[in-house]
């Protein structure tokens, strides 16, 4: 049965909701030691770099009608893509848990019901969004995004009415760029899951990335502003101090649900690449339940480093995919595993881990992606595909 085609507006609303996230606000707080001008420049530059790469990954799915992990078959072959799909399911479940845990802690500051209760509430919201599905979220998303927009405007007003001062701590410009790049790049193994049904592939992908760019930059500015104008890195505390009890809870819950349901749903979609017998919705609900359990019983800080390690898998993977699709025009779906691309990916992964602590004006991820793309193009041309 043909999938329902999605409009530019519906794709844009989906990704605007993905960009409005507590995680983005908390990351923006780390940029504050640069000061407002340099911090703003780093945030915008990083999001431009990450957004362009995100656009490329999303456009492949939109043009081919393939999910994110199905597009990986174009570069790595049928069986090669299963490895990346497996790792993607693991990281998406992990990030679902982290997002639920962060939201539960923040909500508990405003209304102390306990982290367990709030984790279950957030998880129930995510499950509801999964069950409703993208087909039925159109009108609901309009209402939810309107509410989030209004509440976020109010939060911005609360934060930016303070007096600008110097933030403590240290942060380099390149480090701030890398933080900003990391947010759109975290969606590389996900975005094609939602652009694959776009009625107008290029426009819907561009609209998705632009909406995410606006929302994510806005969240970064709120986080940076909280530190620079209020001198406080406790977002829930700021909301409580401003009397945003119910409004704060709504922001926390809705922003987490509209972001994290994409993680859980994509875990279900990616599971189909691992084993075709899985149900996307069923697997997504299982991912949500596991995420809630992990949020309750585990300390998010204990497995964030592991999740970042897995996340570094997807930068070189995407570099090879972009080179194959846009430059080489290759389609390797009939192959079991493309050995050369696997070797290139291993080299890219090792390079990424090796230079992770380096500081460049453009961060680390973008230079690694460019290097691996150029290396991939050169080697494939030499070996003649």
C-alpha positions as CSV (number, residue, x, y, z in Angstrom):
1,X,0.0,0.0,0.0
2,X,1.3,3.4,-1.0
3,X,2.4,5.6,2.0
4,X,0.6,8.8,2.6
5,X,2.6,11.7,1.2
6,X,3.6,14.4,3.6
7,X,3.6,18.1,2.9
8,X,6.4,20.7,3.3
9,X,4.5,22.2,6.2
10,X,3.9,18.9,8.1
11,X,7.6,18.0,7.7
12,X,8.6,21.4,8.9
13,X,6.3,21.2,12.0
14,X,7.7,17.8,12.8
15,X,11.3,19.0,12.8
16,X,10.5,22.3,14.5
17,X,9.2,20.1,17.4
18,X,12.4,18.1,17.2
19,X,14.5,21.2,17.6
20,X,12.6,22.4,20.7
21,X,14.4,20.3,23.3
22,X,15.7,20.7,26.8
23,X,18.9,18.9,25.6
24,X,19.5,21.8,23.2
25,X,19.0,24.4,25.9
26,X,21.4,22.6,28.3
27,X,24.0,22.3,25.5
28,X,23.6,26.0,24.7
29,X,24.5,26.8,28.3
30,X,28.0,25.3,27.7
31,X,28.6,28.0,25.0
32,X,28.1,30.9,27.4
33,X,31.8,31.4,28.4
34,X,32.5,32.6,24.9
35,X,30.2,35.6,25.5
36,X,27.1,36.5,23.5
37,X,28.6,37.6,20.1
38,X,31.2,34.8,19.7
39,X,28.7,32.3,21.2
40,X,26.0,33.4,18.7
41,X,28.4,33.1,15.8
42,X,29.5,29.6,16.8
43,X,25.9,28.5,17.3
44,X,24.8,29.7,13.9
45,X,28.0,28.4,12.1
46,X,27.7,25.0,13.7
47,X,24.1,24.7,12.8
48,X,24.7,25.7,9.2
49,X,27.4,23.1,8.8
50,X,25.4,20.4,10.5
51,X,22.2,21.4,8.7
52,X,23.8,21.1,5.2
53,X,24.9,17.6,6.0
54,X,21.5,16.8,7.5
55,X,19.9,18.0,4.3
56,X,22.0,15.7,2.2
57,X,21.1,12.7,4.3
58,X,17.4,13.6,4.3
59,X,17.3,14.3,0.6
60,X,18.5,10.7,-0.2
61,X,15.6,9.3,1.7
62,X,13.1,11.8,0.1
63,X,14.3,11.0,-3.4
64,X,14.4,7.2,-3.0
65,X,11.5,6.6,-0.6
66,X,13.9,4.6,1.6
67,X,14.1,4.8,5.4
68,X,17.4,6.1,6.9
69,X,18.9,2.7,7.4
70,X,17.6,1.4,4.1
71,X,19.5,4.3,2.4
72,X,22.7,2.9,4.0
73,X,22.2,-0.2,1.7
74,X,23.0,2.1,-1.3
75,X,26.6,2.4,0.0
76,X,27.2,-0.7,2.1
77,X,25.1,-3.4,0.6
78,X,22.2,-5.5,2.0
79,X,24.1,-7.1,4.9
80,X,26.4,-4.1,5.5
81,X,23.5,-1.9,6.4
82,X,22.3,-4.3,9.2
83,X,25.3,-3.5,11.3
84,X,24.6,0.2,11.2
85,X,20.9,-0.4,11.8
86,X,21.7,-2.5,14.9
87,X,23.9,0.2,16.4
88,X,21.3,2.8,15.5
89,X,18.6,0.9,17.4
90,X,20.9,0.8,20.5
91,X,21.7,4.5,20.4
92,X,18.1,5.5,19.8
93,X,16.9,3.5,22.8
94,X,19.7,5.0,24.8
95,X,18.9,8.6,23.8
96,X,15.2,7.9,24.5
97,X,16.2,7.0,28.0
98,X,18.5,10.1,28.4
99,X,15.8,12.5,27.2
100,X,13.2,10.9,29.5
101,X,15.5,11.1,32.5
102,X,16.5,14.7,31.8
103,X,12.8,15.7,31.5
104,X,11.8,13.9,34.6
105,X,14.5,15.6,36.7
106,X,13.4,19.0,35.4
107,X,9.7,18.4,35.9
108,X,10.3,17.1,39.4
109,X,11.8,20.5,40.4
110,X,8.6,22.2,39.4
111,X,6.1,19.6,40.7
112,X,7.8,17.1,43.0
113,X,6.2,13.8,42.2
114,X,9.4,11.8,42.0
115,X,11.5,10.9,39.0
116,X,9.8,7.5,38.5
117,X,6.4,9.1,38.2
118,X,7.6,11.7,35.8
119,X,9.5,9.2,33.7
120,X,6.3,7.2,33.3
121,X,4.3,10.3,32.4
122,X,6.9,11.3,29.7
123,X,7.1,7.8,28.4
124,X,3.3,7.6,28.2
125,X,3.3,10.8,26.1
126,X,5.9,9.4,23.8
127,X,3.9,6.2,23.4
128,X,0.8,8.1,22.6
129,X,2.6,10.0,19.8
130,X,3.9,6.7,18.4
131,X,0.4,5.1,18.4
132,X,-1.1,8.2,16.8
133,X,1.5,7.9,14.1
134,X,2.7,10.5,11.6
135,X,-0.5,10.2,9.6
136,X,-2.7,11.4,12.5
137,X,-0.3,14.0,14.0
138,X,-0.9,16.7,11.4
139,X,-3.6,18.8,13.2
140,X,-2.4,17.9,16.6
141,X,1.1,19.0,15.8
142,X,-0.2,22.4,14.7
143,X,-1.8,22.9,18.1
144,X,1.1,21.6,20.0
145,X,3.7,23.7,18.0
146,X,1.6,26.8,18.5
147,X,1.5,26.1,22.3
148,X,5.2,25.4,22.4
149,X,6.0,28.5,20.3
150,X,4.0,30.8,22.7
151,X,5.5,29.3,25.8
152,X,9.0,29.4,24.4
153,X,8.6,33.1,23.5
154,X,7.5,33.7,27.1
155,X,10.5,31.8,28.4
156,X,12.8,33.8,26.1
157,X,11.3,37.0,27.5
158,X,11.9,35.8,31.1
159,X,15.6,35.0,30.3
160,X,16.6,38.0,28.2
161,X,15.3,40.7,30.4
162,X,18.3,40.4,32.7
163,X,21.6,42.2,32.5
164,X,24.4,40.8,30.4
165,X,27.5,39.6,32.4
166,X,30.5,37.4,31.9
167,X,30.1,33.7,32.4
168,X,32.6,31.6,34.3
169,X,34.3,28.6,32.7
170,X,36.2,28.0,29.5
171,X,35.1,27.3,25.9
172,X,36.9,27.6,22.6
173,X,35.2,28.8,19.5
174,X,35.9,25.5,17.7
175,X,34.6,23.6,20.7
176,X,31.3,25.6,20.6
177,X,31.0,25.0,16.9
178,X,31.4,21.3,17.4
179,X,28.7,21.3,20.1
180,X,26.3,23.1,17.6
181,X,27.3,20.8,14.7
182,X,26.6,17.8,16.9
183,X,22.9,18.5,17.3
184,X,21.8,18.4,13.7
185,X,24.3,15.6,13.0
186,X,22.7,13.5,15.7
187,X,19.7,13.2,13.4
188,X,21.7,11.9,10.4
189,X,20.6,8.2,11.0
190,X,17.0,9.4,11.5
191,X,15.9,12.2,9.2
192,X,15.3,10.0,6.1
193,X,12.7,8.0,8.1
194,X,10.5,11.2,7.9
195,X,11.5,12.7,4.5
196,X,10.9,9.4,2.7
197,X,7.2,10.1,2.3
198,X,7.6,13.7,1.2
199,X,5.4,14.8,-1.6
200,X,8.1,17.4,-2.7
201,X,11.4,15.8,-1.8
202,X,13.8,18.8,-2.1
203,X,11.4,21.3,-0.6
204,X,10.2,19.1,2.3
205,X,13.8,18.2,3.2
206,X,14.8,21.9,3.0
207,X,11.8,22.8,5.1
208,X,12.6,20.2,7.7
209,X,16.2,21.3,8.0
210,X,15.3,25.0,8.1
211,X,12.6,24.4,10.8
212,X,15.1,22.4,12.8
213,X,17.8,25.1,12.3
214,X,15.5,27.8,13.6
215,X,14.2,25.9,16.6
216,X,17.6,24.4,17.6
217,X,19.4,27.7,17.4
218,X,16.6,29.3,19.4
219,X,17.1,26.7,22.2
220,X,20.9,27.2,22.1
221,X,20.3,30.9,22.5
222,X,17.9,30.4,25.5
223,X,20.5,28.2,27.2
224,X,23.3,30.6,26.6
225,X,21.1,33.5,27.6
226,X,20.1,31.8,30.9
227,X,23.8,31.8,31.9
228,X,24.7,35.2,30.5
229,X,21.6,37.2,31.5
230,X,20.4,35.4,34.7
231,X,23.6,33.7,35.8
232,X,21.8,30.4,36.3
233,X,22.3,27.0,34.6
234,X,19.3,25.4,36.3
235,X,16.5,25.7,33.7
236,X,13.8,24.3,35.9
237,X,14.9,26.6,38.7
238,X,14.6,29.6,36.3
239,X,11.1,28.5,35.4
240,X,10.2,28.0,39.1
241,X,11.6,31.4,40.0
242,X,9.6,33.0,37.2
243,X,6.4,31.4,38.4
244,X,6.1,29.1,35.3
245,X,4.8,26.1,37.3
246,X,2.2,24.7,34.9
247,X,3.6,26.5,31.9
248,X,7.1,25.1,32.7
249,X,5.7,21.6,33.0
250,X,4.0,21.9,29.6
251,X,7.2,23.1,28.0
252,X,9.2,20.2,29.5
253,X,6.7,17.5,28.6
254,X,5.7,18.7,25.1
255,X,9.2,19.5,24.0
256,X,10.5,16.1,25.2
257,X,7.6,14.2,23.6
258,X,7.9,16.0,20.3
259,X,11.6,15.3,20.1
260,X,12.0,11.9,21.7
261,X,9.1,10.1,19.9
262,X,11.2,10.5,16.8
263,X,14.0,8.6,18.5
264,X,11.7,5.8,19.6
265,X,9.8,5.6,16.3
266,X,13.1,5.5,14.3
267,X,14.3,2.7,16.6
268,X,11.3,0.8,15.4
269,X,11.9,1.7,11.8
270,X,15.5,0.8,11.9
271,X,14.6,-2.6,13.5
272,X,13.0,-3.5,10.2
273,X,16.4,-3.3,8.5
274,X,17.8,-5.6,11.2
275,X,14.9,-8.1,10.7
276,X,12.1,-7.5,8.3
277,X,9.7,-9.4,10.5
278,X,9.6,-6.7,13.1
279,X,6.6,-4.3,13.3
280,X,7.7,-0.7,13.2
281,X,5.1,0.5,15.7
282,X,5.5,-2.5,18.0
283,X,9.3,-2.2,18.1
284,X,9.0,1.6,18.7
285,X,6.7,1.0,21.7
286,X,9.2,-1.6,23.0
287,X,12.0,1.0,22.6
288,X,9.9,3.5,24.5
289,X,9.3,1.1,27.4
290,X,13.0,0.1,27.6
291,X,13.8,3.9,27.6
292,X,11.5,4.5,30.5
293,X,13.0,1.5,32.5
294,X,16.5,2.8,31.8
295,X,15.6,6.3,32.8
296,X,14.3,5.1,36.1
297,X,17.0,2.6,37.1
298,X,20.1,4.0,35.5
299,X,22.1,7.2,35.8
300,X,22.1,8.9,32.4
301,X,25.6,10.1,32.9
302,X,26.8,6.5,33.1
303,X,26.0,5.6,29.6
304,X,26.2,9.0,27.8
305,X,29.8,8.4,26.9
306,X,28.9,5.0,25.4
307,X,26.2,6.7,23.4
308,X,28.6,9.3,22.0
309,X,30.9,6.5,21.1
310,X,28.2,4.8,19.1
311,X,27.2,8.2,17.7
312,X,30.6,8.6,16.2
313,X,29.8,5.6,14.0
314,X,27.4,7.7,11.9
315,X,29.6,10.6,10.8
316,X,31.9,8.6,8.6
317,X,29.0,6.3,7.6
318,X,27.1,9.4,6.3
319,X,30.2,10.8,4.6
320,X,30.6,7.6,2.5
321,X,26.8,7.5,1.8
322,X,26.9,11.1,0.6
323,X,29.9,10.5,-1.6
324,X,28.4,7.4,-3.2
325,X,25.0,8.9,-3.9
326,X,25.7,12.4,-4.9
327,X,29.2,12.2,-6.5
328,X,29.7,8.6,-7.6
329,X,26.0,7.8,-8.4
330,X,26.5,4.3,-6.9
331,X,23.8,1.8,-5.9
332,X,25.2,-1.2,-4.0
333,X,21.9,-2.7,-2.8
334,X,22.5,-5.9,-4.8
335,X,25.8,-6.5,-3.0
336,X,26.0,-8.4,0.3
337,X,28.7,-6.1,1.8
338,X,30.8,-3.5,0.0
339,X,34.2,-4.3,1.5
340,X,35.9,-1.1,0.4
341,X,33.3,1.1,2.0
342,X,33.5,-0.9,5.2
343,X,37.2,-0.4,5.3
344,X,36.7,3.4,4.6
345,X,34.2,3.5,7.4
346,X,36.6,1.8,9.9
347,X,39.3,4.4,8.8
348,X,36.8,7.2,9.3
349,X,35.7,5.9,12.7
350,X,39.4,5.6,13.9
351,X,40.2,9.1,12.5
352,X,37.2,10.6,14.3
353,X,38.1,9.1,17.6
354,X,41.8,10.1,17.1
355,X,41.1,13.8,16.5
356,X,38.1,14.1,18.9
357,X,40.0,16.3,21.3
358,X,41.5,18.6,18.6
359,X,40.3,22.2,18.3
360,X,39.6,23.7,14.9
361,X,37.5,26.7,13.9
362,X,35.0,24.3,12.2
363,X,34.9,21.7,15.0
364,X,36.0,18.1,14.4
365,X,33.1,16.3,12.8
366,X,32.8,18.4,9.6
367,X,36.6,18.1,8.7
368,X,36.4,14.3,9.3
369,X,33.3,14.0,7.0
370,X,35.0,16.1,4.2
371,X,38.2,14.0,4.5
372,X,36.3,10.7,4.3
373,X,34.2,11.9,1.4
374,X,37.3,12.9,-0.6
375,X,39.1,9.7,0.3
376,X,36.0,7.6,-0.7
377,X,35.7,9.4,-4.1
378,X,39.4,9.0,-4.9
379,X,39.6,5.3,-4.0
380,X,36.4,4.3,-5.8
381,X,37.5,6.1,-8.9
382,X,40.9,4.5,-8.7
383,X,39.4,1.0,-8.2
384,X,36.6,1.7,-10.6
385,X,33.8,1.1,-8.1
